[in-house]
Amino acid sequence: MAEAKIIVPIIAINNTEGTLFEIIPNKAEVLYRTALRDFKNIRADEFLVYADYNDITENPEARFISLKIESPPQAVRYLQINPKRVEFIITPL
């Protein structure tokens, strides 16, 4: 097994029209493990880390939002996102 860290952008999804949804920080570190034979084939653009605006509408008093990861490469056996939660700013346009 090989272990590595990569930095990926955090995508804001499901933003409502008329608002700006900003994530702070806007990048996350992803720690992953994979077989040594697959290590050189893993690319940062294969990881999608996002914050979902809908999570805020369900809990409007929240100061932090949890990050999620979608569709990691199949060769990845273990994932950890750092930070797990981020702050956000919602600004009306």
WOZI-V166025 format. One record per pair of residues at least 24 apart in sequence whose ideal C-beta (glycine too) atoms are under 8 Angstrom apart, sorted by sequence separation. I is the first residue (numbers start at 1). J is the second residue. If there is no record, write none. Layout:
# WOZI-V166025
i:j
I:J
I:J
This chain:
# WOZI-V166025
i:j
5:29
6:30
63:87
64:88
5:30
46:71
47:72
5:31
6:32
46:72
47:73
4:31
5:32
46:73
3:31
4:32
23:51
3:32
3:33
4:34
21:51
2:33
42:73
1:33
2:34
21:53
41:73
49:81
56:88
1:34
2:35
42:75
1:35
2:36
41:75
42:76
56:90
1:36
4:39
38:73
51:86
6:42
8:44
2:39
7:44
11:48
13:50
16:53
38:75
51:88
4:42
6:44
11:49
12:50
13:51
14:52
15:53
8:47
10:49
11:50
12:51
13:52
14:53
28:67
30:69
34:73
9:49
10:50
11:51
13:53
14:54
32:72
35:75
6:47
8:49
10:51
12:53
34:75
23:65
34:76
35:77
33:76
34:77
32:76
33:77
32:77
33:78
32:78
31:78
32:79
31:79
32:80
30:79
31:80
30:80
31:81
30:81
31:82
29:81
30:82
28:81
29:82
28:82
28:83
10:67
25:83
28:86
25:86
24:86
23:86
24:87
23:87
24:88
23:88
24:89
22:88
21:88
22:89
21:89
22:90
20:89
21:90
22:91
20:90
19:90
20:91
19:91
20:92
19:92
20:93
18:92
19:93
18:93
1:77
10:86
12:88
